[in-house]
Amino acid sequence: MGSGRIIHFSPGTVGVDKTGAPIPSGSAKQLYGLGYRFALRGIGVPNVASSQAGQLTASELAGLFGAGLAVSLFQLNFLQRTIDAAQGTADANYLVEQAQAFGFPQNTGFTLWFDLEGSMAGASAGPLLDYVNAWAAAVTAGGFAAGIYTGKQSVLSGTAISNLPNDCAYWQAAQFLPYSMPARGYQMYQLYPAGRTIANIPVDVDVVQQDFLGGTTPFLGSASTSA
């Protein structure tokens, strides 16, 4: 697709994330009018066809850009059943291919996200760490930064996710209860309660901030998207 520009929004800027179905262009325009400035959209995994239903398409991306929303990507893994390093590499390569096809910028520090919350039907920590480390290494090799979306359903501790060698950013799931957090903190928070209906579609609401190291989440906007 055509080139866009990388945007880092000011702390406190709100947006939405959406899984399982597209954001229609009319809803995207309503979201922008209500003050939302970005959308995070899901990509599935290559060996689970049903996980790809409702993932981002080129036409939807054009509609989001046309509404003034900036966009980022995360990969849905909750339907995944093969938990090993080889599958982590394969899943990451699929996500990188999708990101490349949509024109997301490589070798710029642009972050692609991994959905670790509720991960892999209760996989034990060892295989899950192998998977996540391989996934992040492949994303990095593909020219992107690797980010983790995590919540209390993950079997990995805050120390474990803090020590992942190839991950550089974290996004907190909507939760009431406290749990161990990564040492560098979060660049995004998903606000509670999750699953609100806004602009006639179910979405989760997110807010961006700086993490403890001053990192912020990049989004891709069209040339006319305002920060």
C-alpha positions in Angstrom: 0.0 0.0 0.0 1.0 3.7 -0.1 3.4 5.1 2.4 2.2 6.7 5.6 3.9 8.4 8.5 4.8 7.2 12.0 3.0 9.0 14.8 3.7 9.0 18.5 0.7 10.4 20.3 0.9 12.5 23.4 0.3 10.7 26.7 -3.4 10.5 27.5 -4.5 10.1 23.9 -7.2 7.5 23.5 -8.0 4.9 20.8 -9.5 1.5 20.4 -8.6 -2.1 19.7 -10.8 -4.5 17.8 -10.7 -8.3 17.2 -12.8 -10.6 15.1 -14.4 -8.1 12.8 -13.5 -5.0 10.8 -14.2 -1.4 11.9 -16.5 -0.1 9.2 -15.5 3.3 7.7 -18.6 4.9 9.1 -17.8 3.7 12.6 -14.2 4.9 12.1 -15.4 8.4 11.3 -17.7 8.4 14.3 -14.8 7.2 16.5 -12.6 10.1 15.3 -15.5 12.5 15.9 -15.7 11.3 19.5 -12.1 12.0 20.1 -10.4 8.6 19.5 -7.2 8.8 17.5 -6.0 5.3 16.8 -7.1 1.8 16.2 -5.2 -1.5 16.9 -6.3 -4.3 14.7 -5.8 -8.1 15.0 -4.0 -10.5 12.7 -4.5 -14.3 13.1 -2.0 -17.2 12.9 -1.1 -19.2 9.8 -2.2 -22.7 11.0 -5.6 -21.7 12.4 -7.7 -20.4 9.6 -10.5 -19.3 11.9 -8.2 -17.0 13.6 -7.9 -15.0 10.4 -11.6 -14.2 10.2 -12.1 -10.5 10.6 -8.5 -9.6 10.5 -7.3 -6.3 9.0 -7.7 -5.9 5.2 -6.3 -3.3 2.8 -9.8 -1.8 2.3 -10.4 -1.5 6.0 -7.0 0.1 6.5 -7.8 2.7 3.8 -11.1 3.5 5.6 -9.3 3.9 9.0 -6.8 6.3 7.4 -9.6 8.1 5.6 -11.3 8.7 8.9 -8.2 10.2 10.4 -7.3 7.2 12.6 -3.7 5.9 12.9 -3.2 2.1 13.1 -1.1 -0.6 14.6 -1.3 -4.4 14.6 -1.4 -7.2 17.2 -1.5 -10.9 16.7 -4.2 -13.1 18.2 -2.9 -16.3 19.7 -5.7 -17.6 21.9 -6.8 -20.2 19.4 -3.2 -21.5 19.0 -2.5 -25.0 20.2 1.1 -25.7 19.0 3.3 -24.1 21.7 7.0 -24.4 20.7 9.7 -22.2 19.2 9.1 -23.3 15.6 5.5 -22.2 15.8 6.5 -18.9 17.4 8.7 -18.3 14.4 6.1 -19.3 11.9 3.4 -17.1 13.5 5.7 -14.1 13.7 6.7 -14.5 10.1 3.0 -14.4 9.1 2.5 -11.2 11.0 5.6 -9.6 9.5 4.3 -10.6 6.0 1.0 -9.0 6.7 2.6 -5.9 8.1 4.8 -5.6 5.0 1.9 -6.0 2.7 0.0 -3.2 4.4 3.0 -0.8 4.2 3.9 -0.7 7.9 7.5 0.7 8.1 10.4 -1.7 8.7 13.7 -0.8 10.4 12.2 2.2 12.1 11.4 0.8 15.6 7.7 0.3 14.7 6.1 -2.2 17.2 4.1 -5.3 16.4 2.3 -6.7 19.3 1.8 -10.3 20.7 -1.4 -11.2 22.7 -0.1 -13.0 25.7 -3.2 -12.6 27.9 -5.0 -15.9 28.5 -2.2 -17.4 26.5 -2.3 -20.7 24.7 -5.0 -22.5 26.6 -3.0 -22.6 29.8 0.4 -23.6 28.4 3.1 -24.0 31.0 5.8 -21.4 31.4 8.7 -23.2 29.7 7.1 -23.9 26.3 5.4 -20.5 26.4 8.7 -18.7 26.9 10.2 -20.7 24.1 7.3 -19.6 21.8 7.4 -16.0 22.8 11.2 -15.7 22.6 11.1 -17.2 19.1 8.2 -15.0 18.1 10.0 -11.8 19.2 13.3 -12.8 17.6 11.5 -13.4 14.2 9.6 -10.1 14.5 12.9 -8.3 15.2 14.6 -10.1 12.3 11.8 -8.9 10.1 12.6 -5.3 10.9 10.0 -4.5 13.6 10.1 -4.1 17.3 8.4 -6.7 19.4 5.8 -5.7 22.0 3.8 -7.8 24.5 0.1 -7.4 25.5 -0.3 -9.0 28.9 -2.7 -9.4 31.7 -3.3 -11.5 34.9 -4.4 -14.6 32.9 -0.8 -15.1 31.7 1.2 -17.8 33.4 4.4 -15.7 33.1 5.5 -13.6 36.0 6.4 -9.9 35.8 10.1 -10.9 36.2 9.8 -13.5 33.3 8.3 -11.0 30.9 10.8 -8.3 32.0 13.6 -10.6 31.0 12.4 -11.5 27.5 15.5 -10.8 25.4 13.8 -9.4 22.3 10.8 -7.5 23.6 10.9 -3.8 24.1 7.4 -2.6 24.9 4.4 -3.6 27.0 0.6 -3.1 26.8 -1.6 -3.8 29.8 -4.9 -5.7 29.4 -8.0 -4.3 31.1 -8.0 -5.7 34.6 -9.3 -4.8 38.1 -6.8 -6.9 40.0 -3.1 -6.1 40.5 -0.5 -8.5 39.1 3.2 -8.5 38.4 4.2 -5.9 35.8 7.3 -5.6 33.6 10.1 -3.6 35.0 9.9 -0.9 32.3 6.2 -0.4 32.8 3.6 0.0 30.0 3.3 2.2 26.9 -0.5 1.5 26.7 -3.3 0.6 29.1 -6.5 -1.0 28.0 -9.2 0.7 30.0 -11.8 -1.2 32.2 -14.4 -2.3 31.5 -13.6 -4.0 28.2 -16.0 -4.7 25.4 -17.8 -1.4 25.2 -20.1 -0.5 22.3 -19.0 2.7 20.7 -19.9 4.0 17.3 -22.2 1.0 16.9 -19.4 -1.6 17.3 -17.9 -3.5 20.2 -14.4 -2.2 21.0 -11.9 -2.0 23.8 -10.6 1.5 24.7 -6.9 2.1 25.2 -4.8 5.1 26.3 -1.1 5.7 25.5 1.6 6.9 27.9 5.3 6.9 28.3 6.8 3.8 30.0 9.4 4.2 32.7 12.2 4.4 30.1 10.4 7.1 28.1 9.2 4.8 25.4 6.0 5.5 23.5 4.0 3.4 21.1 4.3 4.2 17.3 1.3 4.2 15.0 1.0 4.5 11.3 -1.1 7.3 9.9 -1.8 8.7 6.5 0.0 11.8 5.4 -3.0 13.9 6.6 -3.4 12.1 10.0 -2.9 14.6 12.9 -1.0 13.7 16.0 
